């Protein structure tokens, strides 16, 4: 049992607290850091899980990246990919849909692709979600080289 961030050995209490809160192995220091990000930015717990899943898969993601207009849940800047985790996916209104489309347009104009992932997909299919994002990143990387 080691912290996913700093590789420090975890004691039972730190391990239990982090697993209960986030389903991740984090030391007390990094658990506080994640809690602060969630409180300040409203980051979904599933975005934190996806971030660490992508790191574990060898991707170098950025959590809560500023795109010039707003904070993006996760960015993979090497392939210019923004990932938003939707927690209100089942209750989307037409106003929210147009806002999402406008944000995607803003990102695209700046050379970024934005994908939106419902939080329940990450909650129940984290490994599959990570694999799909790896495939998307691979495709974007190939297209960047082709241009």
NORNOR-V445686 format. One record per residue. N is the residue number from 1. PSI is psi in degrees with one decimal (* if undefined). D_FIRST is the distance of its C-alpha to the first C-alpha in Angstrom with 2 decimals. Layout:
N_PSI_D_FIRST + N_PSI_D_FIRST
//
This chain:
1_107.1_0.00 + 2_154.8_3.78 + 3_134.2_6.97 + 4_-24.7_9.08 + 5_-52.9_12.02 + 6_-3.5_11.77 + 7_14.4_8.75 + 8_142.0_8.54 + 9_135.0_6.04 + 10_139.9_5.64 + 11_171.5_7.93 + 12_-43.9_8.75 + 13_-47.6_11.45 + 14_-42.6_9.96 + 15_-48.7_7.37 + 16_-44.9_10.55 + 17_-45.1_12.87 + 18_-40.1_11.42 + 19_-40.7_11.10 + 20_-39.2_14.57 + 21_-43.8_16.04 + 22_-9.5_15.00 + 23_24.6_12.94 + 24_152.7_10.41 + 25_105.3_7.09 + 26_143.0_9.12 + 27_170.2_9.81 + 28_-39.9_13.12 + 29_-47.7_15.21 + 30_-26.1_14.33 + 31_-41.2_14.46 + 32_-39.1_17.92 + 33_-44.9_18.86 + 34_-43.1_18.28 + 35_-38.9_20.17 + 36_-42.7_22.93 + 37_-44.2_23.31 + 38_-43.5_23.62 + 39_-44.3_26.14 + 40_-41.2_28.17 + 41_-12.1_28.28 + 42_27.0_27.80 + 43_128.9_25.07 + 44_145.7_24.11 + 45_-36.8_20.58 + 46_-29.5_20.94 + 47_-37.8_21.80 + 48_-44.9_18.50 + 49_-42.7_16.74 + 50_-41.6_19.26 + 51_-50.8_18.81 + 52_-30.6_15.14 + 53_-41.2_16.19 + 54_-40.4_18.98 + 55_-43.4_17.02 + 56_-29.6_14.76 + 57_0.4_18.18 + 58_4.5_19.54 + 59_152.5_21.72 + 60_78.7_22.14 + 61_162.8_22.74 + 62_130.0_23.92 + 63_132.7_23.17 + 64_61.5_26.37 + 65_135.1_28.74 + 66_120.0_32.36 + 67_7.4_34.80 + 68_-16.8_37.91 + 69_-39.8_38.63 + 70_170.7_35.45 + 71_131.8_31.70 + 72_137.0_30.05 + 73_-54.6_26.67 + 74_137.9_25.41 + 75_140.6_27.44 + 76_88.6_27.21 + 77_-27.7_29.97 + 78_-32.7_30.28 + 79_9.7_31.81 + 80_51.5_33.09 + 81_125.6_31.23 + 82_138.0_30.65 + 83_123.9_28.57 + 84_133.0_29.36 + 85_117.3_27.50 + 86_121.3_30.18 + 87_-18.5_29.49 + 88_28.6_33.20 + 89_-38.4_33.91 + 90_-8.7_35.82 + 91_39.0_38.13 + 92_133.4_39.22 + 93_169.0_42.71 + 94_-31.0_45.17 + 95_-43.0_44.77 + 96_-37.4_41.01 + 97_-43.3_41.63 + 98_-36.1_44.12 + 99_-44.2_41.86 + 100_-41.7_39.06 + 101_-42.2_41.64 + 102_-39.3_42.91 + 103_-39.3_39.45 + 104_-40.7_38.89 + 105_-45.3_42.33 + 106_-46.2_41.53 + 107_-43.7_38.40 + 108_-39.8_40.38 + 109_-27.4_43.19 + 110_10.6_40.75 + 111_11.8_39.58 + 112_146.9_36.38 + 113_134.4_35.64 + 114_130.2_34.12 + 115_146.6_32.48 + 116_129.6_31.77 + 117_124.3_29.13 + 118_138.0_29.27 + 119_-30.8_26.10 + 120_-28.8_26.30 + 121_-43.4_25.95 + 122_-41.4_22.55 + 123_-42.5_21.56 + 124_-19.3_22.56 + 125_52.0_22.60 + 126_-49.3_19.93 + 127_-42.4_19.69 + 128_-38.2_23.49 + 129_-45.3_23.96 + 130_-44.5_21.91 + 131_-41.2_23.99 + 132_-40.3_27.17 + 133_-37.4_26.46 + 134_-40.9_25.84 + 135_-41.8_29.25 + 136_-45.4_30.87 + 137_-40.1_29.62 + 138_-42.8_30.93 + 139_-42.7_34.26 + 140_-39.4_34.57 + 141_-41.6_33.89 + 142_-40.8_36.62 + 143_-34.8_39.00 + 144_-41.7_38.46 + 145_-31.7_39.44 + 146_-25.6_42.40 + 147_*_43.98
//
